[in-house]
């Protein structure tokens, strides 16, 4: 098989990646209900084709990375940075806003192209694979749903958006796909809000609205952020932003607006990747069907925020990175503590997702090794968390839509495949060596240690404490889940009796993802099993093992935001000892967490009720999610509604009142005028009328109609006239 | 196709005459005549839209011009023409009026008069968009007012007379201010021709006497501005809108929101700003503030509504604020965004009023809290409503997104850095808009179904026919914005050049 890059034909393949599911969506939405099996095979088949293309392209990327990039290098740029394609530069381009006249060439236009680099290659493959397995899983899980065909259509359109987001070469298109994902997330969380047979119908209705609005706050921040960057650099393209920002900073240093704009950009991540304090939507989003949770709220959409940080890392100032680290580390430990108190099987996984996203974000904030590790955790997490969710879905399906872990137990024998897959992925998320999660998590811990550096660094210190602690808690609550669900005696005999293993589409999906949960980490492992010399991931995104030089990830741009350990040589003494430390610490905390869970929930040496009683108010606070929902309810939602009600009153009474007042004044003036008119103007007229009337009556006396009288008047008049003439 | 603009404008008048001649009883024929009399202009306008070469008006000027001397004594001419700003709006008018006819088939009260007035309304609206002579412009402006008054006042809801009179008086007040300004412009410049006035304004020749202590350009600017702002409507001149909308029958609300509001924005771009560019520059920031107040205030008041139609009406106030913000910024992007917003809002808000109409026809009330679970009996209705609402809240791939994004980007780049603050405030409106729309969806469509609504029929083919094309246009221009922007761009650029005179 030819695994070298041929940009012209490869772009067509990459274009086909989002277009295949898009066509599937259009067919499904109009004709799905008429197709046999309501068209699920159509979309799943389409996703299979998509997955094959993404894997083929991924193989090309890996081949390129491992062969040193000598082949497809048709221009200097590419030869320098391994492979890094922007289709704008290789022929394919589409003017989006304007196509005729002078505007298309102006800075105001937007040209669309594809960006395919190491990070994109891996993420594209991840989305393709996870999406295919989720489609397959849904064929079993969603069986009997009222709106089966719509569900498939929606999840397919979601995949289109996610694939488009990964391939975008400019931030506007990333934002567009980002928003479409928001819409699909809304519709899929609300899937059961339209099903009268669901007893969670009102919860789902609230949850989807909350998810969309909360992330929209972040989206608006993101928009402001890239607007600020556009104002200064007049470009939306990632590669141009990287180059221009860093060239500018090299000359003039970081400006304060860089930090402001960077914080706004990070706001997008906080919303989409459910970071504190905008994480509140994600636990509620579990109202969506489980495949949706696996796909959107674990593997792909929430990872988009992390992906965004990966794309925009070069434009974030050191101050922003500090905030990123603190936010991530705080989220990691904060969500992990809540995860310990939740009894809903999907709820545990939801908080676990928030916590793991916190790991990724914190790592990226650490810079350098952390950036690479954080992005890698995004990849490995996608596999094992999707698998965990799907396994949970399988359990829920097997237990006839029971989600409370307190009613489960002893399911190991009833659902062996589900159990095995879930155990593998639990080991992976806990960071047990040789499972995929270990490699990335180990690197994250190492990055936080590395960025401690030689002088005091608050964010790094916090990350170095919070992340290992969160890792221990992760291992604890994940094994708590395993022990409560699969081990021990059945707590609810009714649930247990009716439990059964899931049909083949579901188990096959689980096994596929569990396989990646193990081997996703040491695929093409280099040298040692512990990954000290780097793994396929570094090879792919960096194209070499020099972790000190991140410029290889960003088109050869000399990065200016050296923060924490970015400048450290990973092969040097400091890095080596940091890695040893990280290895020790992460293995130790994983073992500690697992041991504690085993002691409490399997051996039952310690009664969890006693611990919670001892903790008292602290436990209640954590179990109530630190009352953040209540806080937001009061401060944001209530205040908005009160403002709205007040402004409505203001509008109807004050503004419209003024208008009506003007109207009333005019009407009153009208009445006064009418009265005046009637009394005076008309009075005068009437007076004149009366007067002339009276005069007429008086004169009438003279007009008697008798000739003699007229003659005598005439004679008298004539005499009077003659007398006057004579006298004068 | 020599007099194509006149044909487009006056074919509905021929239709109206035909309807007047028909007997009152032949309702079917009246409807068919109305369809034809609105359909032919739509075909012609569509042809015109794709025939139009935007580059031909790149440096100013107009296409498809006609000049006929009219009233010689006051040198008022019948001169018409289009550029990239008016042409999309003409097209939109023809689309909405054509869809307005089948949307009116539910009306069962003196159809003959109704359709005759509807066609007269179309003549008035199209006339305003094609006029290049201020006298002609004003005549059409007033022609349009009259049928609207009767359409609300006769076929409206329970408080129709109040609403109609409020609408009429409010608009008339604006017209009076406008008339004073137009007369003084005629006296000052010696012409009614808008292009000539614009040319004179470029040379700084539009001068005149002071009035109530304000210099000429300021008072003429504000008189014209208020006249048009009432139509947009801009805070605080907006309170006629919710009353008119709530009382008007559905198709009239559609036309009111879809086009009549655009006349205000169009009037500012054609007849106010370019004639008074200096006063515009002096007051640009104030206009931006008014725009942002409209955006944020409108969305909050909409959030506080319990009446479905009032909510949609206030969302119009909010969305039309972008038109002011975009033009006030005096950047090409901002003005592009404003021009696009007029079209985008024309389609999305028209569709939203149809959404309200569909449910009102079935339930005979509009209380948002009185519904629930309607997506179960009416899945098509729910689907189209969702598309419509997401178009209104500016989801990417919908034309509203392009318009709002361009407006905000343009305003953010404005030469006046204070506009950046305005943009930061206006985004509150974006979030609140999403909030009230999604809340409405939740209250109307989600949750458990009220037994009363269990047997509601889904949308009829007629209703789908009225709404779907609008949503298709929202999507079309959201995915392929160049179809609109290419036509607008040269004229917008010219407009910005005109407005930047002396800068």
Interface residues (C-beta under 8 A of the other chain):
Chain A: X95 X96 X97 X98 X99 X100 X101 X103 X108 X172 X175 X176 X177 X179 X180 X183 X186 X187 X190 X193 X194 X196 X201 X202 X204 X205 X206 X209 X212 X213 X216 X217 X220 X223 X224 X227 X228 X230 X231 X640 X641 X643 X644 X645 X646 X647 X648 X649 X651 X655 X656 X658 X659 X663
Chain B: X54 X55 X58 X166 X169 X170 X235 X236 X238 X239 X240 X297 X300 X301 X302 X303 X304 X305 X332 X333 X336 X373 X375 X376 X382 X386 X390 X395 X396 X397 X401 X402 X405 X408 X409 X412 X413 X423 X424 X427 X430 X431 X432 X434 X435 X436 X438 X439 X441 X442 X445 X446 X447 X448 X449 X481 X482 X485 X486 X489 X490 X493
